[in-house]
């Protein structure tokens, strides 16, 4: 689930009660938000909206305070783990990058876990600011180009402020670069103010402005989730569950109207009211299935091989590399070592024992394989 929270908590910190109603109804395993104002707000969401009523498994990524409002990712730690995160700077707000892994119950020495990447975007608002939105979209696509050899299971979501699917920024998201993205419901069009796209409109949840939010009723498809092709065809252990992509609370019968006007056939009244009061954006969500029976291959190579020396407690490489980034992962997908190395070997911490996956980033690309440390 991706959700623009509307300048939280500065406008009204008590809105955690509305988010709590929404989240207890939807129960997302991954919850990515825009328009967080500070780390206090990030903690309020975690402790007052997610980890409530006996639930304690949600954790969050690091809150990074950038220019303007910020993003954060929350996740069900019983199912998922956070490998790494970083920020992509644009001329306005940062795009947040999160690499996650699935805590599969059947991991063995001959299988690898499933990785996924989440990108949280909040592009420039304004009907005439499409060129800036395109530049921000291209910043993300340039980054995807740089990791195209090893990126998999990509989810790019948030508040894009696209007034049309044919806007240059939206087309850049879909078609530019080495990692094309897909709209799971294939609803690209001139959706702003068009009744034919009423099923997909996410903004505004209100007819009039409340707490700084926009009014006007539901008539814009600003909030989307784009995915990489492998998500749609189970190429890398994840498969989109058909007909589950939706703006939560959008029943298609509230065009140019508030989400809680009259009756809402898609959610209970309590949820419709919480969506109305919590933000001027509907959250967008989709379901995916992990294919635990699939063996996810680790990229192997003939150029570089590694072996472990128990005498020196080092991982040694058969080919000399001038400089390279070395990463070591356990079989749950958790990164246990990350160093910048120079030469033919890296020192291993004494406490690391067992089967691991190493990954080297060098001028030869991304190379990886398994290794046993004893």
C-alpha positions in Angstrom: 0.0 0.0 0.0 1.2 3.5 -0.9 -0.5 6.5 0.7 0.0 10.3 0.7 -0.7 11.2 4.4 -1.2 15.0 3.8 1.5 16.8 5.8 1.5 14.6 8.8 1.7 15.3 11.7 2.0 19.1 11.4 -1.6 19.7 10.3 -3.2 17.4 12.9 -1.3 14.6 14.7 -4.6 13.1 16.0 -5.2 11.7 12.5 -3.4 8.5 13.6 -6.8 7.3 14.6 -8.1 7.5 11.0 -5.0 5.8 9.7 -5.4 3.1 12.3 -8.9 2.4 11.1 -7.7 2.1 7.5 -4.7 0.0 8.3 -6.5 -2.4 10.6 -9.0 -3.0 7.8 -6.4 -3.4 5.0 -3.5 -5.0 7.0 -0.8 -4.3 4.4 2.5 -6.1 4.8 4.3 -3.2 3.1 3.0 0.4 3.8 4.9 3.2 2.0 3.9 6.8 2.8 4.5 10.4 1.4 4.1 13.8 3.1 5.7 12.9 6.4 6.9 16.1 8.0 9.3 14.6 10.6 10.5 11.6 12.5 8.0 12.1 15.3 5.3 11.5 12.7 7.0 8.4 11.4 7.0 7.0 15.0 3.4 8.0 15.5 2.3 5.9 12.5 4.3 2.9 13.7 3.2 3.0 17.3 -0.4 4.4 17.1 -1.6 3.1 13.7 0.2 -0.1 13.0 1.5 -1.8 16.2 -1.8 -1.6 18.1 -4.3 -4.1 19.5 -1.6 -6.7 20.3 0.1 -6.3 16.9 3.9 -5.9 17.3 5.5 -7.1 14.1 5.7 -3.9 12.2 9.0 -2.2 11.8 10.0 0.9 9.8 12.9 2.0 7.6 15.1 4.9 8.7 13.4 8.2 8.4 15.6 10.6 6.3 14.8 14.2 6.6 15.2 15.8 3.2 14.0 18.8 1.4 10.3 19.5 1.7 8.2 16.5 3.0 9.5 13.0 3.2 8.8 9.3 2.8 8.9 6.2 5.0 8.4 2.5 4.6 6.8 0.2 7.2 6.8 -3.6 6.9 5.6 -6.8 8.5 8.9 -8.1 10.0 7.5 -11.6 10.3 7.4 -11.9 6.5 9.9 -9.3 5.3 13.3 -7.8 6.0 15.0 -4.6 5.0 18.3 -5.0 3.2 19.2 -1.4 2.4 17.8 2.0 1.7 19.0 5.2 0.0 17.7 8.5 -1.4 17.7 9.8 -5.0 17.8 13.6 -4.9 15.6 15.6 -7.4 15.1 19.3 -7.7 12.3 19.1 -5.2 11.7 16.0 -3.0 13.9 12.9 -2.6 12.8 9.6 -4.1 13.3 6.9 -1.4 14.7 3.5 -2.4 14.2 0.4 -0.3 15.5 -3.1 -1.0 13.6 -5.8 0.8 13.8 -9.6 1.1 11.2 -12.3 1.8 11.7 -14.4 4.9 10.8 -17.6 3.2 10.3 -20.6 5.6 11.9 -23.1 3.3 15.4 -21.6 2.7 18.2 -24.1 2.2 21.7 -24.0 1.0 20.6 -24.5 -2.5 17.9 -21.9 -2.6 18.0 -18.1 -2.3 15.4 -15.7 -1.0 13.3 -13.4 -3.0 14.3 -9.8 -3.3 12.1 -6.8 -4.1 12.7 -3.0 -4.6 10.3 -0.3 -3.5 10.6 3.3 -4.7 8.6 6.0 -3.0 7.9 9.0 -5.2 6.1 12.3 -4.6 6.6 14.3 -7.8 6.0 18.0 -8.4 2.3 19.1 -8.2 0.7 21.5 -10.7 -0.9 21.1 -14.1 1.8 23.2 -15.8 4.8 21.5 -14.0 4.9 18.4 -16.2 8.4 19.1 -17.4 9.7 19.0 -13.8 7.8 15.8 -13.1 9.4 14.3 -16.2 12.9 15.2 -15.0 12.1 13.6 -11.6 10.8 10.5 -13.3 13.9 10.3 -15.4 16.1 10.5 -12.2 14.5 7.3 -11.1 14.8 5.6 -14.5 18.5 6.6 -14.8 19.0 4.9 -11.4 17.2 1.8 -12.6 19.5 1.8 -15.6 22.5 1.7 -13.3 21.3 -1.4 -11.5 19.5 -3.1 -14.3 21.7 -6.2 -14.2 20.6 -7.2 -10.8 17.4 -5.4 -9.9 14.2 -7.5 -9.7 10.6 -7.3 -8.5 10.3 -3.5 -8.7 7.4 -1.5 -7.2 7.4 2.2 -8.0 4.6 4.0 -6.2 3.4 7.2 -4.6 1.8 10.5 -5.6 3.0 11.2 -9.1 0.6 14.2 -9.8 0.2 13.0 -13.4 -2.8 14.7 -15.0 -2.7 12.2 -17.9 -1.1 8.9 -18.7 0.2 10.5 -21.8 2.1 13.1 -19.8 5.8 12.9 -20.5 6.7 11.9 -17.0 4.3 9.0 -17.0 5.5 7.9 -20.4 9.1 8.0 -19.1 8.1 5.8 -16.2 6.5 3.3 -18.5 8.8 3.2 -21.5 12.2 4.8 -21.0 15.4 3.1 -20.0 16.5 -0.5 -19.5 13.8 -1.4 -16.9 10.4 -0.6 -18.4 7.5 -0.4 -15.9 3.9 -1.5 -16.2 0.6 -0.2 -15.0 -0.9 -3.4 -13.6 -4.5 -2.5 -14.7 -3.5 -1.0 -18.0 -5.6 2.1 -17.5 -3.4 4.7 -19.2 -5.3 7.6 -20.6 -6.5 11.2 -20.1 -7.9 10.4 -16.7 -8.2 13.8 -15.1 -11.8 14.8 -14.8 -12.9 11.8 -16.9 -15.8 9.7 -15.6 -14.5 6.7 -17.6 -11.5 6.4 -15.1 -13.7 6.8 -12.0 -12.5 3.3 -10.8 -8.9 4.6 -10.6 -9.3 8.2 -9.3 -7.5 8.7 -5.9 -7.8 12.5 -5.3 -9.6 14.2 -3.7 -11.4 12.3 -1.0 -13.3 15.5 -0.1 -15.5 18.1 -1.8 -14.1 20.9 0.2 -10.6 21.7 1.7 -10.0 20.3 5.2 -6.8 20.9 7.0 -4.9 22.2 4.0 -5.9 19.4 1.7 -7.4 19.8 -1.7 -11.2 19.5 -2.3 -13.1 18.9 -5.5 -14.0 15.3 -5.1 -12.5 12.2 -6.7 -11.5 13.1 -10.3 -7.7 12.6 -10.6 -5.5 9.5 -10.8 -2.5 11.0 -9.0 -1.5 7.9 -7.0 -0.2 4.8 -8.8 1.9 1.7 -8.4 4.1 0.8 -11.4 5.8 -2.6 -11.4 8.5 -4.3 -13.4 7.6 -7.0 -15.9 8.8 -9.9 -13.7 6.1 -9.0 -11.1 3.4 -9.7 -13.7 4.8 -13.1 -14.8 6.4 -14.7 -11.7 9.8 -14.5 -13.3 11.6 -13.8 -10.0 9.4 -15.5 -7.3 6.7 -12.8 -7.1 3.4 -12.8 -8.9 0.7 -10.1 -9.0 -2.6 -11.5 -7.9 -5.1 -10.5 -10.6 -7.8 -8.0 -9.9 -6.4 -6.9 -6.6 -4.9 -3.5 -7.7 -7.2 -0.8 -6.4 -7.5 2.6 -4.7 -8.9 1.6 -1.3 -12.4 3.0 -0.9 -12.9 3.7 -4.6 -16.1 2.0 -5.7 -16.4 3.9 -9.0 -19.5 5.6 -7.8 -18.0 8.8 -6.3 -16.8 10.7 -9.3 -16.4 14.4 -8.4 -17.7 13.5 -4.9 -16.4 12.8 -1.4 -15.4 9.2 -0.7 -18.0 8.9 2.1 -20.8 10.7 0.4 -24.0 8.5 0.7 -23.0 4.9 0.7 -19.7 3.3 -0.4 -20.0 -0.2 -1.7 -16.3 -1.1 -1.5 -15.6 -0.4 2.3 -17.5 -0.1 5.5 -18.7 3.3 6.5 -16.1 3.6 9.3 -13.3 3.1 6.7 -14.8 5.5 4.2 -15.1 8.2 7.0 -11.5 7.5 8.0 -10.3 7.9 4.4 -12.2 11.1 4.2 -10.7 12.6 7.4 -7.2 11.1 7.2 -6.0 12.6 3.9 -7.1 14.1 0.6 -5.7 11.0 -1.2 -6.9 7.4 -1.3 -4.2 4.8 -0.6 -3.4 2.6 -3.6 -2.8 -1.1 -3.0 -2.2 -4.5 -4.7 -1.7 -8.1 -3.6 1.3 -10.2 -4.6 2.0 -13.9 -4.0 5.4 -15.3 -3.2 6.2 -18.5 -5.1 8.0 -20.5 -2.4 8.4 -23.5 -4.7 10.6 -21.5 -7.1 14.3 -21.6 -6.9 15.6 -18.1 -7.4 19.0 -18.4 -9.1 21.9 -16.3 -7.9 23.9 -14.9 -10.9 27.0 -17.0 -11.3 30.0 -16.2 -13.6 33.1 -17.6 -15.1 35.1 -14.4 -14.8 35.4 -14.3 -11.0 35.4 -17.2 -8.5 35.8 -17.1 -4.7 37.1 -19.5 -2.1 37.4 -19.4 1.7 40.7 -19.8 3.5 40.1 -21.0 7.1 43.8 -20.3 7.9 43.6 -16.6 7.2 39.8 -16.4 7.6 39.5 -14.6 4.3 37.5 -14.9 1.1 39.9 -15.0 -1.8 39.2 -14.3 -5.4 40.7 -16.0 -8.4 41.0 -12.7 -10.4 42.6 -9.6 -9.1 40.2 -6.6 -8.9 41.6 -3.1 -8.5 38.7 -1.9 -6.4 35.3 -3.4 -5.7 32.3 -3.3 -3.4 31.9 -6.6 -1.5 28.6 -7.7 0.1 27.8 -10.9 2.0 24.3 -12.1 2.7 23.0 -15.0 4.8 20.4 -17.3 3.4 17.6 -15.3 4.8 18.7 -12.5 2.6 20.1 -10.3 5.4 23.2 -8.3 4.5 25.9 -9.3 7.1 29.0 -7.7 5.5 29.6 -4.7 3.3 33.1 -3.4 2.6 34.9 -1.5 -0.1 37.9 -3.7 -1.0 41.1 -3.4 -2.9 43.0 -6.5 -4.1 42.3 -10.2 -4.1 40.8 -10.9 -0.7 38.5 -9.7 2.0 38.7 -10.4 5.8 35.7 -12.2 7.3 34.5 -11.4 10.8 35.1 -14.3 13.2 31.4 -14.8 14.1 30.3 -15.5 10.5 29.9 -19.3 9.9 27.8 -21.3 7.5 26.5 -20.8 3.9 26.4 -17.3 2.5 25.9 -15.5 -0.8 28.6 -13.1 -1.9 28.1 -10.2 -4.3 30.8 -8.1 -5.9 30.1 -4.8 -7.7 33.0 -3.8 -9.9 33.7 -2.5 -13.4 32.9 -6.0 -14.6 29.3 -5.6 -13.4 27.5 -7.4 -10.6 29.0 -10.9 -9.9 27.8 -13.3 -7.2 27.8 -16.9 -6.0 27.5 -18.9 -2.8 30.3 -19.7 -0.4 30.7 -21.8 2.7 32.5 -20.3 5.7 33.6 -22.7 8.5 
